[in-house]
């Protein structure tokens, strides 16, 4: 199994991420163009551009965990009420694996929310597939890093759970709370 994974990784091409002042690799430049088209289409409610950019198999996972298909996303373009005012997506890296591209970057979206403007900043990963010389996004996932609403103070940050026992699901359950609290854990090895 590891030989197959190693061969797959060896065949992958990775575009380096660049600072804005540096010359962008051609892959980053190409996919930045797609992301710019996407941003404009969302703000302008451009159904045809969205259908062109998104695969019929497209699945979106929003920063809140909502799962949306391509048709649902396009239908949302025509709903009245709260909607995006602007969307900026900046490609940071592109990794190519044959006819698959994994595009990572940052985004800033502003939208109307109950007569005020709300801003969300975060990171995204878009997976594109190339078929018949055309790249179409098949999967998207966003993670919000900062969510701001004018006039609203930042929510207090979650308390670190660094004092909690280390845990790897299905492999190592971590020290028992009484052991980690007293600092007298006799073994750091996972149970066999």
N, C-alpha and C positions, 0 to 999 in steps of 0.2 A: 504494500500500500504506500509506504513512504517513497519508493522508487517512482511510482506514478505521480505522486504529489511533487516530487523533486523535478521530474521531467516537465510537468506542467508549469512549474515556476521558472524553470530554465528557459522555456519557450516564450515567456511573457516579456513584453517590452514595457518599460516604464519611462514615462516622461517626467523629467525633474520639475519640481515646482520652482517658480521664479519670483523674484521681487518685481513689482510693477515697473521699475526702471530698466530691468534687464530685458533682452530679447526673448520673447516667448517661443517655446518649441512649437512646431507646426501643429501638433496634436492639441495642445492647449488652445492655440489660436482658433483652430477649427471648431472645437467644442464650445469655446466661448461664444462663437457666432451662433451656435444652436441655442445656448442658454439665453443670449440676448433676444433672439426671436421668441423664445418661450416667455420671457419676462414681458415683452411688448404685447404678445398675444393675450396673456392673462389680464393685463390692465385694459386693453382695448376690446376685450370679449371677442377675440378673433377665433371663431370655431374652426375655420379651415386650416389655419396655421397649427392649431393644437392637434387636429386630426393628422396633419402631416408629420409633426414631431413625435407624437405618441403612438406606440404600437397598439393594435387592437387588444393585445395581451397585457397592456400596461396596468400596474398596480402601484398605488401611492400610499405611503404611510406618513401621515402628517406628524407635526411636532407634538400633537396632543394624543397620538395613537390611533386616529381615525384611519380606516382603510377604505380607499376609493378606487374605482375602476376608471378607465378612460372615459366611458360614456357618462358616468356619474360626474366626473370632473368637468366635462364639456357642458353638461346640463346645468351645473352650478354657475357657469358664466352668464346664464340668462335669468337667474333668480334676482328678484328685486331686493333691495335692502342693503345690508352690510356687504361691502366688497373691497377688493384691493384697490388702493390708490396708486401705489407704485411697488415694483418688485425689482430688486437688483441682485443678480447672481454673478459671483466672480469665481471662475474656475481656478483652482489651486494646483490640481494634479490630474493627469490622465494616465491610466494604465491600460494597455492594449493586450488582449489575449485572443489573437486571431480576429474573429468577427464579433468580439465582445469588448466593450470599453467601459471601464469603471471611472466615472468622473466625480471628483470630490471638490468641494469648494465652500464658500461662505455666501450667505444671503442676508438681505435686509428687506423686509416686507412691511408696508404701511397700509392699513385698511381702516375704513370707517366702522366704528363700533358705537352704536347708540349716540349719535350726534357728536362724537369725538373721534380723534384719530389715534390709533394704537400702532405701535411699532414692535416688531419682533426681529431679533437678530439671531443667526445661528449658522449651523453647518449642514451641508446636504451631501448625499451620495446618489448619483443617477447612474443606472446601468443601461447602456445602449447596446443594441444588436444591429449588425449590418446585414441587410438582405437586399439583393439586387442593386448593389451600389448605393444604398440609402441607409443612413443611421436613424434608428427610431428608439426612443426610450421605452424600456420594458419594465423598469422598476425605479421608484424614487423613495427616498426616506430623508426626513428632515429632523434635526434636533435643535430645539431652541436653546440658545445660550443666554440671551437677554430679552425680556419681554417688558416693554415700557408703555405706560399710558400717561399722557401729559397730566401733571398735577398730582400724580400718585407717587408716593414714596416707594422705593424699592422694598419688596417684601424681605423680611429678615431671612438670612440664609439658614439653611438646614444645619443643625448641629452635626459636626463630624461624628461618624460612628467608628472612628479609629480605635476606640477602646473595646469595640466588639471583637469577638474571636474571629480569626481568619477562617474563611470558609470557601471551599471549592465544591460546587454542587456535584453529587454522585461520586466524588473522589475522597474528599476530606471534609468532615463535618466541623472541624475546628475544636479547640480545647473547650472543655466544659466551663460554663461561666464561673464556677467556684475555683477551677484551676487557673483560669486566666486572671481572675481578680486577685488571687493570692500570689500569682507569679510563680507557682511551684509546679508547673507542668513538667513532667518527667521526660516527655518525648515530643519531638516536633515532627516525627515521621507519621505519615498517614497510616491508619490501621489496614492490615492486609486481610 
